[in-house]
């Protein structure tokens, strides 16, 4: 089965700083890639997804991610974070031919006002 | 409103007891999932099901059991064989199909073993 690694456990930034969260996966075939976000006290929700086509995908709230197939990576970026981005972020991967969805350990982002 | 309902929200159990967590969805999704969320470990897949009467083990299925008798229901039983059951449990569902499996999550159930 596939596996997912998120390199940063806790990231602390000041408002307006740029963000990049790392995500690498291991799987030999075609994959679908996701970033989910869990704001304090809320359900997990989808931030963005990649299925095919343009490897640079844009999501909600100004987030984007780039799929680099040669590096098995799907890093999440945002040029300027806001205090309201404080949350936990999870990268997830599933093979293209089934629904087996695996998540990384998550990265907690704290944005200082 | 369409969504996923998990119950109970909080559950306390004595060691040696089995407990069943409920998950119901009215989204007409074919696939359903159970994850366990622990601090620092993210979401770990327990079981998932892509169709009624069929399910597959995830990474940490030992000590858990599931059934999928109805499309809208996917209950999880935490058995006494699960060595460390205290955790937050999340149920999710999705459409089945290539590129279609965006998960919708429930609010979760927090199980504490006393």
Boltz contact constraints between the chains, C-beta under 6 A:
constraints:
  - contact:
      token1: [A, 32]
      token2: [B, 99]
      max_distance: 6.0
  - contact:
      token1: [A, 43]
      token2: [B, 105]
      max_distance: 6.0
  - contact:
      token1: [A, 43]
      token2: [B, 107]
      max_distance: 6.0
  - contact:
      token1: [A, 44]
      token2: [B, 105]
      max_distance: 6.0
  - contact:
      token1: [A, 46]
      token2: [B, 102]
      max_distance: 6.0
  - contact:
      token1: [A, 51]
      token2: [B, 99]
      max_distance: 6.0
  - contact:
      token1: [A, 94]
      token2: [B, 101]
      max_distance: 6.0
  - contact:
      token1: [A, 96]
      token2: [B, 98]
      max_distance: 6.0
  - contact:
      token1: [A, 99]
      token2: [B, 31]
      max_distance: 6.0
  - contact:
      token1: [A, 99]
      token2: [B, 50]
      max_distance: 6.0
  - contact:
      token1: [A, 99]
      token2: [B, 96]
      max_distance: 6.0
  - contact:
      token1: [A, 99]
      token2: [B, 101]
      max_distance: 6.0
  - contact:
      token1: [A, 103]
      token2: [B, 42]
      max_distance: 6.0
  - contact:
      token1: [A, 103]
      token2: [B, 43]
      max_distance: 6.0
  - contact:
      token1: [A, 104]
      token2: [B, 42]
      max_distance: 6.0
  - contact:
      token1: [A, 105]
      token2: [B, 41]
      max_distance: 6.0
  - contact:
      token1: [A, 105]
      token2: [B, 42]
      max_distance: 6.0
  - contact:
      token1: [A, 106]
      token2: [B, 42]
      max_distance: 6.0
